[in-house]
Amino acid sequence: MATTSFDTVTSWTPAPSPTEGVARFTLAGLPAEWMQGRGAFGGVVGAVGLRTMRTLVPAERTPRSVSVTFYGPVSAEPATLDARVVRAGRNVTFAEAEIVQGGTPRARISATFGADRESSVAHTAPTVELPDPDGFVRFAHIPNVTPQFVGMVDWRWTEGGFPFTGTEGSTLASFLRFEIPAARGYERLVGLLDIMPAPVLQNLDRPAPASSIQWTSHFVAPDTVPHGDYAWFRYETVAAGDGYSTTIGRLYDLEGRLLAWQEQLHAVFG
């Protein structure tokens, strides 16, 4: 049973900053239920970085993209996060954050924030038609088989095969929502974007390690998913080989409106 919400695990404690212009946050330790093997669920890493950077940026400059590079697993041990503004221009602000554990950098998160501007250019992404989430079976957490954080997600698989089932194909899709509803916002979108595994894992016929190396999420619209409701995510392999996989995924609300999309580089050891 879920006990710690996504909002709670991504809201670290403000601490005195060692340097002017740096916002420092600390965490005593990550709950085991938000881990995936040795490392934390990547959506937690990206969302806490974005949440802390937003404390340094005017509210009218909304997140446009956020990138995460994983130097190593962010473990369940105590951690420190330092965030700072790299540059603030007339309309756009660039910021970055770094998570450190035991004196070693574990992840770097960077984000671009931008104020709305008048423009004659406008293009609305096409909507998609979605089925009823209730028509699909929930992907269950199996202790010692699936990552721990799976138990924190209501996950309804709609397309593609489960990991390590020898299924042909290059796409996956699911309805997703957190078991404990998360507040509407860009941080929630970051979390939802990083739940699905690399689509190539369905092509393997036996378990094999895989990990995220780097991902970038781009926000197309604010979070319009009602509190406690599903979003729908479709993930596609762009190319794979030599132990790496590149993927693109798109996140929609239940009206079929595009909210955000993500590109990710995975290491696949199988």
N, C-alpha and C positions, 0 to 999 in steps of 0.2 A: 504493500500500500504506500502511495506517495505521501511523504511527510514534509518535504521542503519544496516550496514553490520555485519556479524559474525566476520570478521577481526577487525573491529573497536571496537566492544563490548568486545573482548578478548584482546585488546591491552591497558592495563592500564598505568597510568603515573608513571614513575620512581620518587622516592622521596628519600630524605636523609635517610640513614639507621641508626637505633639506635644502632646497634651492628656490629662490624667487622665480615665480612663473611656472612652478611645477605643482601639480595637485597630486598628493600621495594618498593612496588607499591601501588598506591591509585586510587580510582574511586569515582567521585563525586556522582554517582548514576546510576543504571541500567535503560535503557529505558523500559517502560511498555511493549513494543512489544516483549521483550525477557523473559518475566516472564511466569510462569505457576502456577496460583493461588498466594499464598503468597511467593513462592520462585522462584528463577531464573531457567531457563532451565539448566539442569545439564550439558549439553555439554559445556555451557559457563564456568561453574565453572571448569570443568576438563581441558578445553583448555587454559584458562588464567593461571591456575597453571602450566601447561606444558610449556607454552610460557615463563613464567618468570623463571622457573628453567633452561631452555635452555640458558639463558643469563649467567649462571654460569658454564656451562659445555662445554668443547672443541667440536667444530663442528663435528669432526670425531667420536665422541661417540654419536651415534644416539639413539633415544628413542626405548626401547624394550618393556616396559610396563608402564602403568600409572594407579594408583588406586585412587579412591575418596571415602572418608567417609563423609557423611552428618550428622553433629551434629544437625543441624536444618536448616530451610530455609534461603538461602542467599537472603535477601530482596532487594528492590530497593533503599535502603538508602546508604549513603556513606560507603565505605569499604576500609580496608587495607589488603594487602597481603604481607607476609614476606616469602621469599624463601631462602634456604641454602643448601649447600652440606653436607650430613651426613658423607660420606666416599668416597674417590676416590682411587681405587686400580689400578693395572697395566693396566687392560682393561675395568673395569666396575666402574661406578660412581652411587652412590645412593644419591638422593636429595629429599627434601620435602618442602611443602609450606602450609601455613595456612591462611585462610581468617577470619578476625575479623570484627565484626560490633557492635558498641555500647559497646565495651569492652568484647564482648562474642565471643568465637570461633564458627564459623558456618560450616566450612568445612576444611578437611585436604586432601591434594593431595600429593602423593608420586610417584616417578618415578625411573626407572632403565634405565641407559644409557650404551651402550656397543660399543666398537670399534670392527670392523670386525677382525676375527682371522682365520688363516688357520686351516682347519679341513677336515678329510676324511669322515665326516658324512654329508649327504645331503638328504633331503626329500622335494619334491615339492608337495604342496597340490593340489589335483585334481581340474581341472577347471569345471565350470558348464555352461550349455547352458541357455541363457537368451532370453526372448521374447523382442519384440520392446516396449519400454516405451510408445510410442504414442498410443498403443492399450489399455491403461488403463486410467480411469478417475481420475482426481486429487482429493485428499482428501481436502475438503475446510474447511477453518476456519469459525466457526460460533460463533459470539460474545456471551459471557456469557455461552457458551456451551463447546467449545473446548479450550485448553490452548492458551494463547495469542501468544506464539511463533510459533504456527502452521501457522500463517499468514506469517511467514518468510521462509517457506519451500515449495518447489514444491515437492509434496508427492503423488506418484502414487501407490495405494494399489493393490497388485497382488495376495495375498493369505491370507486366514483367514477372520474373521469377524471384523466389527468395534466394539469398546468398548461398553459394556452394551447392546448387542443385543441378548444375550442368545444363542450364536453360540457355537456348540460343536467343539472341536479341541484344539490343543496345539501349533500351529505354526502361525506366521504372516510373511509376506514378502512385501517389497515395494521398488520401485525406489525412490531415495531421492537426492535432491540437494537444496542448499540454493537459495532463491529468488534473492538475490543479490549475484552473484558468489563469492565464497571465494577462496583465494589463495591456490594453491596446497601445501600440507604439513601435518605433523602429527597432528597439531591442527585441521585442517579440518576433518581428519579422526575421531578424538575424538568427534567432534560435530555430525557427521553423525551417529556414533555408538550409540548415546544416544537419538535419536529422537523417536524411536518407543515405544509405551506403553507396559507394561507387557502383554504377550499373554493371561494370565488368565482373563484379563478384558473383553475379548470377551465372556467369559463363563457366566458373570453376566447378569441378565435381567433388571437391574436398576442401575443408577449411584451410585457409592460408592467411597470413597476416597482411594487413593493409593499413595505411595511415594517410591522413591529410598532410600535405606539405605547405600548401598556400592556397588561399581562396580570396576572391573579391566578390562582394555583393553590391549590386546597383539598385537603388530605390527609384521606382517609376512613379509611385503614388504613396500617400500616407496609408497607414494601416486602417482598413475599413472592415476587418473581420469582427463581427459582434463578439462581445465578451463570452468566452466559453465555447465558441463555435469553431468549425473546421475551416482550414485553408486547404488548397489542393496544390500539390507540387509535382511537376513532371521533370524527370532527370534524363539526360541523354549523353551517351559517350560520343565525343567528337573524334578522338583517336586514342589508340592504346598500343603500347609496345615497349620492349626493353625495360620492363618493370615499372612503367609509369602509365597513368591514364589521365586524360584531360576530359572534363565534363562540363556541360552547361545545363542549368536547371532554371525553371520558371515557376513562380509562386503566384497563385490566383486566389481571389476571394470566391465565395459561393455564387456570386453573380457572374463569375467568369471573367472578372476584370484583373488584368495583370498588375501586381503590386510591386514585384521585385524580381530580379534574376541574378544568378550566381554562376561564376566560372571557377573551377577548382582543379588543382593538380594533386593527384594521389600517387603514392608509392604502393605497388602491388607486388607481394612476394609469393607469387604462385603462377 
